[in-house]
Amino acid sequence: MINKDRVPTKSLLAYSSINIGSAIFESPMPMIIIAFYAQHTAVALASMGTILLFSKIFDAISDPLTGYLSDLTKSRFGKRKPWIIAGGILGAPAIYLLFSPPEGAGGLYFFLAINAYYLFRTLIFVPQIAWGTELSRDYNERTRIASYNNIIMLSSQALLMFLPVIVSSPILPLFDSAEFSPEMMSFLGLTAAIALPVFVTLAVIYAPIGKAISVKREKTASVLAIFKTFKHNKPMMFFVVADIISLVGLSVFMGVAFIAMESYLNIGEKLPFFIVTVTIVQIVSIPVWEKIIERFGKHQVLAVALVIQAAIYPFIFFLEPGPDVFFPFLVMGAFASLFQTPGPIAGTAILGDIIDYDILKTGTNRAGTYLSIFSLIMKGGAAIGSSLGLFLLAAFNYDTKGGINTPGSEFGLLFTMTIVPFLFLVISGVMFWFFPLNARRHAIIKKRIEARAVRAERNTES
């Protein structure tokens, strides 16, 4: 039996190709940018911290506003494509300027460049994910869409991390080393500035618009009114709490693990290899997870994966620092990364089902607004987790700059990197297990939405 909601593979590849250009916006590149400005510009560290804090406040305004306005957009290209086009065209020069600061660039330059960087990331990311939920309303097909999108995104990130190695190798000796020097960063910025509009254009031309279905005539509502509706959307509130908890736990681990590799395990020089390896594990496992999610359900698989991922972290306690520790640490990181993979796939697909629930309750498609909230959840959870990890290290008096640490301080590092994420991820896993929307309930929601949409169309014609 042919699934009428199935999106052709070539359309999914076109839709996902945006990530090839926009990988420059994704982790770990923002962390590399911050380290680069700290080492090669005149921006003071305290000023940089203040600017980055302000950028999160700016995100709290720009993300919901972008989603809200994209929901209201009406054009021959649909609701989402005009915003992605704007992000791709305007984002190109912003990326180049951020990656090519003039000699002696100070706080004002960093302030303008980094906020432009985050703004154009929002203009692309929020409408793109909302667009993905509108390509199909099928419960399992949404998992397939998210899988393709994540494969292309992770592959692009891995390629971006390998690019400095490629252009400093005997094969293509453009640079003397793979270090993120001013010349290398400028090269990466120029490459991304060219790639971004090219791949945005390919997606806009070849990927279908999708269908932003509503079951009654859309009315303009204030952003405040839309936020108020969230408290009546129980699946959304459930998802927000569970997802923030998991993101905090994951961010505590990631933030402290990079510090531990450098200052405790003494394998900091192998960080790029670690990042690329765990990314490849995720890429290879996505098709398998897609089938598992389709068989057992989104929130059930996500719940079990979170608990298993949490159970891996405490084994790091048994590792002894030194050159021989890298392989066992890499194996643990790879296994944890393997069970981290269902998170973005299932999470994005679940959010599409939550949007359908809202359409049924309110009669209006607010995919852009909901996806902007999802974007804020991701940024907020990561910021909270990173800060919590640093605060705990400070509380245990752990010295990250090469000083001598007491056994108590080292215990604090390991406790923060293992037990704290364990607790957060287990709590989130238990919550996701009891998430209220499953395949059967979504099928009912979908059927009712489509029936009401047909009636609304008939009433409009008459």
C-alpha positions in Angstrom: 0.0 0.0 0.0 1.4 3.4 -1.0 1.6 6.0 1.7 0.2 9.2 0.3 2.0 11.1 3.0 5.4 9.8 2.1 7.9 12.5 0.9 10.1 11.5 -2.1 13.7 10.9 -1.2 14.9 13.6 -3.6 12.6 16.1 -2.0 14.0 15.2 1.5 17.6 15.6 0.2 16.7 19.0 -1.2 15.1 20.1 2.0 18.0 18.8 4.2 20.6 20.3 1.9 20.2 23.6 3.8 22.3 22.1 6.5 25.4 21.9 4.3 25.5 25.6 4.2 24.2 26.3 7.7 26.5 23.8 9.5 28.7 26.9 10.2 26.0 27.9 12.8 26.0 24.6 14.7 28.1 23.2 17.5 31.0 23.1 18.1 31.7 26.1 15.8 30.2 28.7 18.2 32.6 27.5 20.9 35.5 27.7 18.5 34.5 31.3 17.6 34.5 32.4 21.2 37.9 30.8 21.8 39.2 32.5 18.6 38.1 36.0 19.7 39.5 35.5 23.1 43.0 34.6 21.7 43.2 36.8 18.6 41.2 40.0 19.2 41.2 42.9 21.8 37.9 41.8 23.3 38.2 41.4 27.1 36.9 38.1 28.5 34.5 39.9 30.9 33.1 41.9 28.0 32.7 38.8 26.0 30.8 37.0 28.7 28.4 40.0 29.0 27.9 40.1 25.3 27.2 36.4 25.1 24.7 36.7 28.0 22.9 39.5 26.1 22.8 37.4 23.0 20.5 34.9 24.9 18.2 37.8 25.8 18.2 38.8 22.2 17.4 35.2 21.2 14.4 35.3 23.6 13.0 38.1 21.4 14.1 37.1 17.9 13.2 33.4 18.0 9.5 33.7 19.0 9.1 36.7 16.7 10.6 34.9 13.7 8.3 31.9 14.3 5.3 34.1 14.8 5.9 36.2 11.7 6.6 33.1 9.6 3.2 31.6 10.7 1.6 34.8 9.3 3.5 34.9 6.1 1.6 34.3 2.8 3.6 34.1 -0.4 3.8 32.1 -3.6 6.8 30.3 -1.9 4.8 29.4 1.2 5.2 30.5 4.8 8.8 29.4 5.5 10.9 29.8 2.3 10.9 33.6 2.3 12.5 33.7 5.8 15.1 31.0 4.9 16.0 33.0 1.7 16.5 36.1 3.8 18.7 34.2 6.3 20.8 32.7 3.5 21.4 36.0 1.6 21.9 38.3 4.6 23.7 35.7 6.6 26.5 35.2 4.1 28.2 38.6 4.6 27.5 38.4 8.4 29.4 35.1 8.6 32.4 36.4 6.7 32.6 39.5 8.8 32.4 37.5 12.0 35.1 35.1 10.9 37.4 37.9 9.5 37.6 40.5 12.3 40.0 43.4 11.6 43.2 43.7 13.6 42.4 45.2 17.0 38.6 44.4 16.8 37.0 45.2 20.2 33.8 44.6 22.1 31.5 46.5 19.8 32.6 44.6 16.7 32.1 41.2 18.5 28.8 42.4 19.9 27.4 43.3 16.4 29.0 40.3 14.6 27.9 37.6 17.1 24.4 38.8 17.4 24.0 39.0 13.6 25.4 35.4 13.5 22.7 34.2 15.9 20.0 36.2 14.3 20.5 34.7 10.8 20.8 31.3 12.3 17.3 31.9 13.8 16.0 33.1 10.4 17.1 29.8 8.9 16.7 27.2 11.7 13.2 28.1 13.0 11.4 28.2 9.6 13.3 25.2 8.4 12.2 22.9 11.2 8.6 24.3 11.0 8.7 23.6 7.2 9.8 20.0 8.0 6.6 19.4 10.1 4.5 20.6 7.1 6.1 18.2 4.6 4.0 15.4 6.0 1.5 14.8 8.8 2.2 11.1 9.0 3.3 9.9 12.5 6.2 7.7 11.1 7.0 9.8 8.1 8.0 12.7 10.4 10.6 10.5 11.9 12.0 9.8 8.5 12.1 13.5 7.7 14.0 14.2 10.9 16.4 11.4 10.2 17.4 12.7 6.8 17.8 16.2 8.2 20.0 15.0 11.0 22.1 12.8 8.8 22.9 15.8 6.5 23.4 18.1 9.4 25.8 15.9 11.3 27.7 15.0 8.1 28.1 18.6 7.3 29.4 19.4 10.8 32.0 16.5 10.5 33.1 17.8 7.1 33.5 21.3 8.6 35.7 20.0 11.4 37.8 18.1 8.8 38.2 21.0 6.4 41.2 22.6 8.3 43.0 19.3 8.2 42.3 18.9 4.4 43.5 22.3 3.5 46.7 21.9 5.5 47.5 18.4 4.2 49.9 17.5 1.4 46.9 16.9 -0.8 45.8 20.6 -0.6 48.5 22.6 1.2 46.9 25.9 1.4 47.9 26.4 5.1 50.9 25.3 7.2 48.7 23.8 10.0 45.1 23.0 10.9 45.1 25.5 13.7 42.2 27.9 13.9 44.4 30.9 13.1 43.0 34.2 11.7 43.8 33.1 8.2 42.1 29.7 8.7 39.0 31.3 10.2 38.8 33.8 7.4 39.0 30.9 4.9 36.2 29.1 6.7 34.1 32.2 6.8 34.5 32.8 3.1 33.7 29.1 2.3 30.5 29.3 4.4 29.5 32.6 2.9 29.6 31.0 -0.5 28.0 27.7 0.5 25.1 29.1 2.5 23.2 31.0 -0.2 24.0 28.2 -2.8 22.4 25.4 -0.7 19.5 27.6 0.5 18.7 28.3 -3.2 18.8 24.6 -4.0 16.4 23.8 -1.2 14.0 26.6 -2.1 13.9 25.5 -5.7 13.7 21.8 -5.4 12.0 21.0 -2.1 8.2 21.1 -1.9 6.5 23.9 0.1 4.5 21.5 2.2 1.0 22.2 3.5 0.4 24.4 6.5 -3.0 23.1 7.3 -5.5 25.0 9.4 -9.1 24.0 10.2 -10.6 27.5 10.3 -9.8 30.9 8.9 -6.5 32.1 10.3 -6.6 35.2 12.5 -3.8 37.4 13.6 -3.1 37.0 17.2 -0.6 38.7 19.5 2.6 36.8 20.6 1.4 37.1 24.2 -1.9 35.4 23.3 -0.1 32.6 21.6 2.1 32.0 24.7 -1.0 31.9 26.8 -2.3 29.0 24.7 0.7 26.9 25.7 -0.6 26.4 29.2 -3.6 24.7 27.7 -1.5 22.5 25.5 -0.5 19.8 28.1 1.6 17.8 25.7 3.7 20.9 24.9 4.2 21.7 28.5 5.1 18.1 29.2 7.6 18.1 26.3 9.2 21.4 27.4 9.9 20.3 30.9 11.2 16.9 29.9 13.4 18.2 27.1 14.9 21.0 29.2 15.9 18.5 31.9 17.6 16.2 29.3 19.4 19.2 27.6 20.7 20.4 31.0 22.1 17.0 31.8 23.7 16.6 28.4 25.2 20.1 28.5 26.7 19.5 31.9 28.5 16.4 30.6 29.7 17.9 27.3 30.9 21.2 28.9 32.8 19.4 31.7 34.0 16.5 29.5 36.0 18.9 27.3 37.6 20.4 30.4 38.4 17.0 31.8 40.0 15.8 28.6 42.5 18.7 28.8 43.1 19.2 32.5 42.4 15.8 34.2 42.7 13.0 31.6 45.5 14.8 29.7 44.2 13.9 26.2 43.1 17.4 25.2 45.0 17.3 21.9 42.8 14.5 20.7 39.6 16.5 21.2 39.0 17.0 17.4 39.3 13.3 16.8 36.9 12.6 19.6 34.3 15.0 18.2 34.5 13.6 14.7 34.4 10.0 15.9 31.2 10.4 18.0 29.6 12.4 15.2 30.3 9.6 12.7 28.7 7.1 15.2 25.6 9.2 15.3 25.4 9.5 11.5 25.8 5.8 10.9 23.2 4.9 13.5 20.4 7.2 12.4 18.8 4.8 9.9 18.8 2.1 12.5 17.2 4.4 15.1 14.6 5.5 12.5 13.5 1.8 12.2 13.5 1.3 15.9 11.4 4.4 16.5 9.0 3.4 13.8 8.6 0.0 15.4 8.3 0.9 19.1 7.2 4.6 19.1 9.0 8.0 19.5 8.7 8.8 23.1 9.2 5.2 24.3 12.5 4.8 22.4 13.6 8.3 23.5 12.9 7.4 27.1 14.9 4.2 27.1 17.8 5.8 25.2 18.1 8.6 27.8 18.2 6.1 30.7 20.9 3.9 28.9 22.9 7.0 28.0 22.8 8.1 31.7 23.9 4.7 32.9 27.1 4.9 30.8 28.5 8.1 32.4 29.3 6.7 35.9 31.8 4.2 34.4 34.1 7.2 33.7 34.8 7.1 37.5 37.0 4.1 36.9 39.3 5.7 34.3 42.8 6.6 35.2 44.4 9.7 33.7 47.2 9.2 31.1 47.9 8.5 27.5 46.2 5.1 27.6 42.9 6.5 28.8 41.9 7.9 25.4 40.6 4.6 23.8 38.3 3.6 26.8 37.1 7.2 27.1 36.4 7.3 23.3 34.5 4.0 23.6 32.3 5.3 26.4 31.8 8.6 24.5 30.8 6.6 21.4 28.3 4.5 23.2 26.8 7.5 25.0 26.7 9.3 21.6 24.9 6.3 20.1 22.1 6.6 22.6 22.0 10.3 22.3 21.1 10.0 18.6 17.4 9.4 19.0 17.0 12.7 20.9 16.9 15.2 18.0 15.1 12.7 15.7 12.3 11.8 18.1 12.2 15.3 19.6 11.6 17.1 16.4 9.0 14.5 15.2 7.2 14.6 18.6 7.0 18.4 18.3 5.2 18.0 14.9 2.6 15.9 16.7 2.2 18.5 19.4 1.6 21.1 16.7 -1.2 18.9 15.2 -2.7 18.8 18.7 -2.7 22.6 18.9 -4.2 22.8 15.4 -7.0 20.5 16.6 -7.6 22.6 19.7 -7.2 26.1 18.2 -7.9 25.6 14.5 -4.7 27.5 13.6 -1.3 26.4 12.4 1.4 27.9 14.6 4.2 25.6 13.6 6.7 28.5 13.3 5.9 29.8 16.8 6.1 26.3 18.4 9.4 25.6 16.6 10.8 29.0 17.9 10.0 27.8 21.4 11.8 24.6 20.7 14.8 26.6 19.5 14.7 28.6 22.8 14.5 25.3 24.7 17.6 24.0 23.0 19.6 27.3 23.7 18.3 27.7 27.2 18.9 24.1 28.3 22.4 24.2 26.9 23.2 27.6 28.6 21.8 26.4 31.9 23.7 23.1 31.7 27.0 24.7 30.8 26.7 27.2 33.6 25.7 24.6 36.1 28.8 22.5 35.3 31.1 25.5 35.7 29.4 26.6 39.0 29.9 23.0 40.4 33.5 22.9 39.4 34.0 26.3 41.1 32.2 25.0 44.2 34.7 22.0 44.3 37.6 24.4 43.8 38.7 22.7 40.6 41.5 24.5 38.8 41.0 24.4 35.0 44.3 26.2 34.2 46.9 23.6 34.9 47.2 24.0 38.7 47.4 21.1 41.2 44.0 19.8 42.2 43.3 18.0 45.4 41.6 14.5 45.4 38.4 16.3 46.6 38.5 18.7 43.6 39.1 15.8 41.2 36.2 13.9 42.8 34.1 17.0 42.2 35.0 17.0 38.5 34.1 13.4 38.1 30.9 13.8 40.1 29.8 16.8 38.0 30.7 15.0 34.7 28.9 11.7 35.6 26.4 11.7 38.5 24.8 15.1 37.8 24.1 14.2 34.1 22.9 10.7 35.2 20.3 12.2 37.5 19.0 14.7 34.9 18.8 12.2 32.1 17.0 9.5 34.2 14.4 12.0 35.3 13.9 13.1 31.7 13.7 9.5 30.5 11.0 8.6 33.0 9.0 11.7 32.0 9.2 10.9 28.3 8.0 7.3 28.9 4.7 8.8 30.1 4.4 11.3 27.3 0.7 11.5 26.4 0.8 11.5 22.6 1.4 8.1 20.9 0.8 6.8 17.4 -2.9 5.8 18.1 -3.8 9.2 19.6 -2.0 11.1 16.8 -3.9 9.1 14.2 -7.2 10.3 15.7 -5.9 13.9 15.8 -4.8 13.7 12.2 -8.1 12.3 11.0 -10.1 15.0 12.8 -7.9 17.8 11.5 -8.2 16.6 7.9 -12.0 16.3 8.2 -12.4 19.8 9.7 -10.1 21.2 7.0 -12.3 19.7 4.3 -15.4 21.2 5.9 -13.7 24.6 6.3 -12.7 24.6 2.6 -16.2 23.7 1.5 -17.6 26.5 3.7 -15.2 29.0 2.1 -16.1 28.0 -1.4 -19.9 28.3 -0.6 
